[in-house]
Each structure stands twice: as structure tokens, then as C-alpha cells.
Amino acid sequence: MSDLDNGTGNGTGNGTGRAADGIDESVTAELARLRDSIDNIDAAVVHMLAERFKCTQQVGHLKARHQLPPADPGREASQIARLRQLAENAKLDPAFAEKLLNFIIAEVIRHHETIAEEAVTSEGTSS
Ligand SMILES: O=C(O)C(=O)C[C@]1(C(=O)O)C=C[C@@H](O)C=C1
């Protein structure tokens, strides 16, 4: 039984069209339908982020192997410009899209720095 299901069957079971909490059953059903979609979207976001981090981990190792700096401000500037445009076209707030990308990239840079430090440490302990 879901959190929104009062356990009386399909409807409210009391003939009023309202559940015990006083919320109209059509509202409850609409909320449940929208929340199902939100849950699917959140799952997709998590899976997409996991794939992105798998790629950036590989970038981190590549950069560490070739002593490249963790951050690339030029690349970030073009990613932000591109994402802001995509957001605008999709009617999403571009400032929000930029903040989200910056948040993700900051985490990636942290990972890159850890990978680079580990590479230096293991260099010192090899042979
Ligand atoms: O493309 C790179 O060079 C990366 O390290 C990946 C990434 C990103 O997460 O997109 C992260 C850090 C850089 O400053 C730029 C981009």
C-alpha cells in the first residue's frame, strides 16, 4: 500500500470522494501520477550522473598520467555557454543550469585532484 493509499480500495470507500485526510481523491490520484513521473525522472538523473562520473574518472586518470591540470577553465566556459543555450531553448532557467553544472564540475575537479595526489603518492612508493 502506498503512502497515498488509504487502504479502502480503488476510491475512498466512504462515498464522499474524499479520503480521511479531507483531500479530494482526484487530487490524490493526480499527485500520485505526477510523483511516479518525478521518481522516474530522478532515477534517470542518477543513472545519467553515474555515467558522467564514470567518464570523468577516466579523464582524471588520463590527466594524472600526463600531468595535466585537474581544471580546464576554457572548456568549462564553453560548456556553460552551451548549457545555458540548451536551457533557454528548453525553457529552463539558464542560471539554474549554470549553477548545476558548476556544482557537478566542482565535484569532478575534487575527484581529479584526489586521483592526481594518489598518482604522485604511488610514484614515490614504486620500484
Ligand atoms: O573535460 C575535462 O577536462 C574535464 O576534466 C571534465 C570537466 C567536466 O566535468 O565536464 C571537469 C573539469 C574541467 O575543468 C572541465 C570539464
The ligand as a Gaussian input file, in Angstrom:
#p B3LYP/6-31G(d) Opt

LIG

0 1
 O       36.920000      17.980000     -19.774000
 C       37.725000      17.976000     -18.835000
 O       38.894000      18.373000     -18.959000
 C       37.306000      17.501000     -17.521000
 O       38.122000      17.332000     -16.634000
 C       35.842000      17.290000     -17.284000
 C       35.177000      18.538000     -16.687000
 C       33.663000      18.185000     -16.603000
 O       33.239000      17.666000     -15.571000
 O       32.969000      18.361000     -17.611000
 C       35.734000      18.780000     -15.331000
 C       36.725000      19.685000     -15.085000
 C       37.222000      20.609000     -16.107000
 O       37.505000      21.876000     -15.579000
 C       36.337000      20.659000     -17.291000
 C       35.386000      19.725000     -17.542000

